[in-house]
Amino acid sequence: MRWSGIHINAGAMALGRREDTAAAVADGRYDPDFHEAHGYRSLCVADGALAADLAVEAARTALRRCGVDPADLALVVYASSTPEGPEGIVPAAYLQGKVAGATVSALEVNQTCNSALAALELSAAYAAVAPDGVVLLATSDKHQLSGGERYRADPGNLDADGATALVLSRREGVARLLSTVVLSDGRYNDIALLDASSFPDRPAFLAEYRRRLKPMTESMSGLRRESIARALDEAEVDSAGVNRWVFANVGRMMIDWGLLKEFDIKESQTTWDWGRTVGHTGTGDQFAGLTHLLETGQVHAGDRIALCGNGVGFSYGCAVIEVGAEPAWETLGDDA
């Protein structure tokens, strides 16, 4: 979708403490081969706080940064992909109650790791038809894993703990939303339901798995590229007109180097050098990367930023943003 007059007023993040990955290797929690292959330097781990409380922290910072009175909020959107806290807590309602008050609409989005971009598109549509409405978007994930499990749960990336928040409205802000594209293909979810015991032998099971895997990976690759190409087209820019790119903070062995080559994206244009110190926060990587670029003065008025994501299920997204002003935001501890 092409957007006109939709602005990002502020962004913020609340990350767990940094845990050195080399130390995790030294004490046997992290495989040294994966450490070398994926290139993570540290990982954000939140020890005590609920994921929802991290979202509250990020939301309050974002509102303070843009001077928005919580009473002016018309909608709260909460995105996550992990359990958010003690049974009985409804995350969007919890955030609403802590930050926004009693009369604001609150809803949740779960498109797994593409939740932030899905929430951004829905929120932009709301802001477009509610001229006075201010939308608060928050993401938060806390992976309830012990120290060793965290480093073994997913060989492709390290799962991190953290929350982000954006304030979106038709008021002038630090950046202007140019376009969003979110695509989905749900035809391949049944691959996870294959039961090896229902096949006569393991070779038969593997043959059926491979038969289903090939079209799934072709769809994943194609839709990921299509989401980016369409978002660039809607924003009326080409890849050369994008100054910085924000992808999920997955390990180097998981990076789609072909995609980077296709769109002529240099690694120095991405946020990987920062992302490798954070880990994969689930839903929050894109908003966190955007906030990092703004906080640290790495982008300037007129620069364009592409936020790119994908999630199992399968969902793919891209948003193109143009910086309008360089914010004078403080950075909070190790969050930068």
ABEGO torsion letter per residue (X at the ends): XBBBGBBBABBBBBBBBBBBAAAAAAAGABBAAAAAAAGBABBBBBAABBAAAAAAAAAAAAAAAAGBBAAABABBBBBBABBAEBBGBBAAAAAAAAAAEAABBBBBBBAEAAAAAAAAAAAAAAAAABAABBBBBBBBBBBBBBAAAAAAABAABBBBBEBBBBBBBABBBABBBABBBBBBBAAAAAAAABBAAABABAAAAAAAAAAAAAAAAAAAAAAAAAAAAAAAAAAGBBAAABABBBBBBBBAAABBAAAAAAAGBBAAABAAAAAAAAEBAEAAAAAAAAAAAAAAGABBBGBBBBBBBBBBOBBBBBBBBBBABBBBBBBBEAAX
